[in-house]
């Protein structure tokens, strides 16, 4: 059945009447190899075997007979975790086929558009301008263009124009001869020569001074340059890709950027989308960073709990993907278990995910308004009790499990929410 595919979650019911320990372990290992999440169900006598199966790769364990409510929650988490991992693996495999976007993660429409533009321009020797906010991955896009094109075996040289002092930028770009200026010990190749037949990526192009812009424009027009202190012309063979987080058109209007240079570099433009515009990729990115940094730090991590993931999805991410990466790193360091919890997320993200009761404005159906108000009550109670869910549930006179369900409501689609609301209302009113 596993080989045939189509199975999303397996419930493994342990029965003491048949199957040897060896057969059970073989079954669990087969499930783990198939990457289909399995939930082990066993009575108290078989608990040691169930724990061993979980150690061997099963997702979780519950006692028999199980609570339907707890079983549903466990199955939901197992399916969500497996689904996100499968999406991540599918995206990585798809990107590996293109040889271009192996370091870029995301399947949302904005990212798919970026991938398409990368493929279109990769083999063309045209100047590319990559724009976007800081932390959106502009250098990754430039690297993808280089990797997919015919220059992939040649050097990729990345230069941050804003990190080089204005007095040294020309020497760094064009190189210099011995004695060209005070302090030079010998001749040195500039970044343009180092790039050779490869790609030269000039990041933060808007930071160049007007005088340097003039010299760069000449290089782009003549496809040749001179080292400082030399009259010998050196051919410019590298492909140039530019990036900036500034509005170059507005800088042209203010006289801060040359109009002719702007038209020269803006031949083919790619806009790197802010993370907020493809928020559907947040779970995939978060799991990617979780896997990468847990291996890097030697601290095995299995998942991001639903409450923590809900906070990540609700945050605006002004620092974009780079901020998300830093948050996951910090959470891994702070985590005291093998999963990231809501309390491991920075305080500012927790607070942004909580809406004050005073800000509540009813909208939608009666059930929807009731759901929204309940969720806001729960979130406010958690905040007022400094993240302690036990105290928060006690202050609302509800169970801790019910508080968790209210928090998880934010992760479901509207249709799922309506069904969960109906169940919760029925349970609260005592209707069977």
Legacy VTK file of the C-alpha trace (Angstrom):
# vtk DataFile Version 3.0
C-alpha trace
ASCII
DATASET POLYDATA
POINTS 432 float
0.000 0.000 0.000
2.869 2.372 0.790
4.522 1.586 -2.541
1.284 2.377 -4.374
1.328 5.883 -2.902
-1.603 8.097 -1.948
-1.212 7.473 1.785
-0.893 10.611 3.915
-0.853 9.321 7.515
-0.684 5.790 8.957
-2.256 4.750 12.266
-0.290 1.766 13.527
-2.424 -0.218 15.989
-0.244 -2.467 18.152
-1.959 -5.697 19.166
-0.421 -8.075 21.693
-2.125 -11.082 20.108
0.104 -11.231 17.029
3.240 -9.844 15.407
6.605 -10.286 17.022
8.742 -7.385 18.216
11.029 -7.964 15.236
8.084 -7.644 12.819
6.855 -4.465 14.491
10.298 -2.852 14.319
10.647 -3.865 10.650
7.243 -2.326 9.944
8.180 0.923 11.714
11.457 1.165 9.806
9.587 0.644 6.541
7.218 3.461 7.454
10.111 5.742 8.344
11.830 4.965 5.033
8.644 5.774 3.129
8.517 9.199 4.839
4.804 8.682 5.522
4.134 9.885 9.098
2.852 7.146 11.399
0.998 7.445 14.702
1.376 4.443 17.030
-1.661 3.386 19.088
-1.083 0.944 21.935
-2.361 -0.012 25.375
-0.272 0.368 28.521
1.247 -3.115 28.252
2.787 -2.285 24.879
3.891 1.248 25.778
7.652 0.376 25.825
7.360 -1.021 22.288
5.423 2.067 21.136
8.110 4.366 22.569
10.780 2.319 20.777
8.884 2.665 17.481
8.698 6.426 17.965
12.454 6.440 18.532
12.870 4.529 15.266
10.916 7.091 13.254
7.193 7.029 14.078
5.723 10.542 14.448
3.899 10.041 17.757
2.190 7.705 20.208
-1.221 7.669 21.915
-2.824 5.340 24.421
-5.554 2.902 23.494
-8.457 3.496 23.499
-7.578 6.988 22.295
-9.390 10.252 22.935
-10.950 11.225 19.608
-10.065 14.855 20.245
-6.408 14.090 21.005
-6.184 11.665 18.074
-7.515 14.296 15.649
-5.017 16.853 16.915
-2.125 14.374 16.641
-3.120 13.308 13.125
-3.483 16.933 12.052
0.006 17.816 13.290
1.504 14.707 11.680
-0.134 15.479 8.342
0.809 19.185 8.424
4.434 18.407 9.283
4.663 15.796 6.517
2.925 18.040 3.989
5.306 20.942 4.596
8.342 18.682 4.334
7.060 17.185 1.081
6.485 20.665 -0.351
10.004 21.656 0.638
11.491 18.518 -0.936
9.423 18.977 -4.110
10.534 22.587 -4.429
14.175 21.642 -3.884
14.021 18.848 -6.480
12.339 21.125 -8.997
14.919 23.821 -8.478
17.799 21.363 -8.727
16.578 20.408 -12.188
16.988 23.989 -13.358
20.521 24.255 -11.848
19.698 27.874 -11.126
17.626 28.397 -8.033
19.033 25.714 -5.739
19.436 28.223 -2.906
16.077 29.912 -3.411
13.027 28.574 -1.596
9.397 29.318 -2.396
6.503 28.154 -4.542
4.271 31.228 -4.309
3.262 33.100 -7.467
5.769 35.985 -6.934
8.689 33.560 -6.598
7.583 31.473 -9.576
7.607 34.691 -11.614
11.171 35.390 -10.464
12.244 31.861 -11.457
10.724 32.373 -14.895
12.593 35.673 -15.412
15.857 34.040 -14.279
15.473 31.278 -16.866
14.644 33.764 -19.621
17.704 35.971 -19.115
20.293 33.444 -17.914
21.875 32.751 -21.319
21.614 36.307 -22.643
24.571 38.672 -22.274
22.299 41.549 -21.221
22.713 43.763 -18.152
20.292 42.866 -15.368
19.053 45.183 -12.622
17.684 43.441 -9.514
15.627 45.658 -7.217
13.988 44.954 -3.894
14.088 45.596 -0.176
17.030 44.523 1.962
16.922 40.854 2.883
14.860 39.696 -0.114
17.670 37.641 -1.666
18.929 39.835 -4.513
22.367 38.206 -4.479
20.747 34.754 -4.631
18.892 35.833 -7.770
22.138 37.086 -9.314
23.859 33.820 -8.407
20.971 31.861 -9.951
21.305 33.785 -13.233
25.024 32.998 -13.280
24.558 29.321 -12.367
21.966 28.654 -15.042
23.771 30.464 -17.851
26.648 29.455 -20.078
29.111 31.204 -17.695
28.319 28.858 -14.792
31.834 27.354 -14.816
33.419 30.814 -14.737
33.949 33.047 -11.649
31.071 34.772 -9.883
32.406 37.908 -8.177
30.059 39.767 -5.821
30.916 43.327 -4.772
29.026 45.488 -2.264
29.549 49.033 -3.503
28.317 50.494 -0.220
30.945 48.624 1.805
33.962 50.117 -0.059
35.160 53.651 0.820
34.660 56.149 -1.994
38.415 56.810 -2.182
39.094 53.128 -2.922
36.138 52.098 -5.071
37.867 52.801 -8.416
41.010 50.916 -7.405
38.900 47.982 -6.238
36.826 47.852 -9.426
39.470 48.604 -12.066
42.677 47.553 -10.264
45.888 49.563 -10.053
49.558 49.513 -10.991
52.468 49.746 -8.561
52.848 53.316 -7.278
49.491 54.455 -8.675
48.752 56.165 -5.361
50.233 56.398 -1.882
50.429 53.073 -0.091
50.364 50.763 -3.108
53.032 48.068 -2.778
52.459 46.346 -6.096
50.064 45.945 -8.997
46.642 44.452 -8.299
43.813 43.105 -10.417
40.472 44.769 -9.858
37.146 42.967 -9.533
36.461 43.448 -13.252
39.592 41.497 -14.156
38.960 38.880 -11.468
35.524 38.179 -12.938
37.205 37.405 -16.287
34.643 35.603 -18.502
32.283 35.088 -15.583
29.818 37.385 -13.845
30.433 40.582 -11.881
27.634 41.377 -9.427
27.603 44.986 -8.223
25.302 45.231 -5.204
23.971 48.578 -3.923
24.833 50.334 -7.165
23.030 53.437 -5.893
25.866 54.046 -3.402
28.390 54.942 -6.153
29.470 58.570 -6.388
28.656 60.549 -9.544
32.313 60.553 -10.616
32.528 56.771 -10.357
29.216 56.470 -12.206
30.752 58.335 -15.169
33.672 55.897 -15.359
31.404 52.876 -15.001
29.213 54.189 -17.824
32.232 54.423 -20.106
33.190 50.833 -19.281
29.688 49.662 -20.181
29.752 51.592 -23.458
33.298 50.753 -24.580
33.573 47.316 -22.915
37.119 48.160 -21.814
38.899 49.903 -18.927
42.314 50.887 -17.591
43.910 50.119 -14.269
44.714 53.170 -12.156
48.209 54.370 -13.073
48.164 52.628 -16.477
47.218 53.539 -20.060
46.845 49.949 -21.192
43.271 49.054 -22.123
41.886 45.854 -20.635
38.868 44.265 -22.339
35.755 43.942 -20.197
34.674 40.314 -20.718
32.492 39.720 -17.676
28.736 39.942 -17.618
27.411 42.595 -15.238
24.442 42.254 -12.888
23.409 45.172 -10.684
21.246 45.370 -7.567
19.841 48.071 -5.317
17.248 48.576 -2.601
16.834 52.225 -3.598
14.492 53.792 -6.159
16.988 54.695 -8.895
14.316 56.503 -10.923
13.652 58.831 -7.992
17.422 59.267 -7.492
17.703 60.313 -11.152
15.034 62.974 -10.537
16.992 64.310 -7.545
20.259 64.312 -9.500
21.828 61.591 -7.326
22.122 59.042 -10.129
23.018 59.559 -13.779
20.114 59.085 -16.145
22.258 57.649 -18.947
23.769 55.069 -16.579
20.301 54.176 -15.311
19.101 53.417 -18.835
22.282 51.447 -19.534
21.939 49.104 -16.529
18.148 48.821 -16.567
17.983 46.598 -19.668
16.293 43.673 -17.939
14.775 44.207 -14.512
13.868 41.649 -11.849
11.995 42.764 -8.729
12.753 40.617 -5.673
9.403 40.393 -3.820
9.235 41.225 -0.099
8.399 38.247 2.092
5.008 39.730 2.953
4.005 39.419 -0.726
4.591 35.647 -0.720
3.690 34.837 2.882
2.522 31.389 1.764
6.221 30.470 1.527
6.930 31.277 5.198
6.370 27.684 6.486
8.587 26.266 3.728
11.348 28.800 4.384
11.112 28.316 8.152
11.454 24.530 7.834
14.372 24.954 5.436
16.221 27.146 7.956
15.234 24.781 10.780
16.820 21.842 8.972
19.911 23.784 7.894
20.795 25.379 11.232
19.869 22.408 13.394
22.466 20.436 11.418
24.946 23.315 11.544
24.600 23.717 15.323
24.438 19.960 15.979
21.084 20.374 17.718
18.472 18.033 16.156
15.106 19.753 15.702
11.990 18.023 14.384
9.319 20.664 13.890
7.909 24.112 14.501
4.811 23.798 16.665
1.500 25.139 15.252
1.317 28.069 17.717
4.837 29.186 16.770
4.148 28.772 13.047
0.978 30.851 13.401
3.044 33.671 14.918
5.560 33.490 12.060
2.800 33.619 9.446
1.079 36.587 11.103
4.222 38.748 11.371
4.887 41.478 8.767
8.648 40.681 8.341
10.099 44.146 7.617
13.532 42.490 7.394
12.201 39.911 4.912
13.805 36.473 4.491
17.008 37.517 6.264
15.004 38.418 9.382
13.126 35.106 9.251
16.458 33.264 8.993
17.805 35.078 12.063
14.619 34.396 14.040
14.822 30.654 13.328
18.499 30.580 14.327
17.696 32.304 17.624
14.732 29.996 18.272
16.894 26.886 17.731
19.418 28.189 20.254
16.706 28.977 22.838
14.631 25.813 22.322
14.715 23.403 25.259
13.154 20.517 23.332
13.342 19.108 19.807
10.708 21.543 18.513
10.340 25.305 18.335
7.539 26.598 20.556
5.745 29.928 20.676
7.806 31.032 23.686
11.010 30.546 21.630
9.859 33.239 19.184
11.071 36.826 19.877
8.782 38.932 22.047
8.078 41.559 19.367
6.731 38.874 17.006
4.569 37.405 19.764
3.110 40.816 20.564
2.388 41.649 16.922
0.427 38.423 16.602
-1.854 39.475 19.469
-4.674 41.910 18.749
-6.153 43.896 21.619
-9.782 43.256 22.553
-10.334 47.011 22.235
-9.432 46.748 18.543
-12.121 44.145 17.880
-14.607 45.109 15.169
-17.303 42.509 14.379
-17.523 41.312 10.778
-18.937 38.305 8.982
-21.405 35.687 10.169
-22.388 35.154 13.797
-20.121 32.094 14.039
-17.225 34.005 12.476
-17.621 36.931 14.906
-17.852 34.507 17.822
-14.697 32.726 16.648
-12.740 35.973 16.231
-13.739 37.223 19.661
-12.791 33.930 21.312
-9.394 33.876 19.602
-8.697 37.465 20.696
-9.723 36.677 24.269
-7.361 33.704 24.282
-4.473 35.690 22.766
-4.929 38.535 25.260
-4.980 36.090 28.184
-1.732 34.489 26.975
-0.103 37.905 26.671
-1.326 39.066 30.115
0.111 35.900 31.670
3.522 36.300 29.994
3.027 33.360 27.663
1.996 30.901 30.389
-0.880 29.008 28.762
-1.879 27.172 31.942
-2.458 30.446 33.807
-4.130 31.942 30.721
-6.584 29.036 30.507
-7.266 29.281 34.237
-7.998 33.023 33.988
-10.595 32.304 31.288
-12.015 29.294 33.167
-11.393 26.990 30.203
-9.186 23.942 29.718
-5.622 24.282 28.455
-6.496 22.012 25.506
-9.363 24.317 24.515
-7.007 27.306 24.707
-4.618 25.530 22.315
-7.466 24.867 19.887
-8.410 28.546 19.897
-4.826 29.483 19.071
-4.693 26.900 16.258
-7.904 28.244 14.682
-5.858 30.984 12.994
-3.991 28.347 10.935
-7.052 26.874 9.228
-8.894 27.849 6.084
-12.280 29.621 6.479
-14.173 26.398 5.691
-12.190 24.443 8.263
-12.689 27.241 10.767
-16.465 27.150 10.370
-16.496 23.392 11.042
-14.255 23.792 14.076
-16.392 26.688 15.346
-19.543 24.593 15.082
-17.868 21.750 16.984
-16.606 24.102 19.684
-20.005 25.824 20.090
-21.701 22.412 20.330
-19.189 21.222 22.887
-19.459 24.421 24.935
-23.281 24.277 24.989
-23.219 20.593 25.899
-25.174 19.556 22.794
-24.680 15.960 21.645
LINES 1 433
432 0 1 2 3 4 5 6 7 8 9 10 11 12 13 14 15 16 17 18 19 20 21 22 23 24 25 26 27 28 29 30 31 32 33 34 35 36 37 38 39 40 41 42 43 44 45 46 47 48 49 50 51 52 53 54 55 56 57 58 59 60 61 62 63 64 65 66 67 68 69 70 71 72 73 74 75 76 77 78 79 80 81 82 83 84 85 86 87 88 89 90 91 92 93 94 95 96 97 98 99 100 101 102 103 104 105 106 107 108 109 110 111 112 113 114 115 116 117 118 119 120 121 122 123 124 125 126 127 128 129 130 131 132 133 134 135 136 137 138 139 140 141 142 143 144 145 146 147 148 149 150 151 152 153 154 155 156 157 158 159 160 161 162 163 164 165 166 167 168 169 170 171 172 173 174 175 176 177 178 179 180 181 182 183 184 185 186 187 188 189 190 191 192 193 194 195 196 197 198 199 200 201 202 203 204 205 206 207 208 209 210 211 212 213 214 215 216 217 218 219 220 221 222 223 224 225 226 227 228 229 230 231 232 233 234 235 236 237 238 239 240 241 242 243 244 245 246 247 248 249 250 251 252 253 254 255 256 257 258 259 260 261 262 263 264 265 266 267 268 269 270 271 272 273 274 275 276 277 278 279 280 281 282 283 284 285 286 287 288 289 290 291 292 293 294 295 296 297 298 299 300 301 302 303 304 305 306 307 308 309 310 311 312 313 314 315 316 317 318 319 320 321 322 323 324 325 326 327 328 329 330 331 332 333 334 335 336 337 338 339 340 341 342 343 344 345 346 347 348 349 350 351 352 353 354 355 356 357 358 359 360 361 362 363 364 365 366 367 368 369 370 371 372 373 374 375 376 377 378 379 380 381 382 383 384 385 386 387 388 389 390 391 392 393 394 395 396 397 398 399 400 401 402 403 404 405 406 407 408 409 410 411 412 413 414 415 416 417 418 419 420 421 422 423 424 425 426 427 428 429 430 431
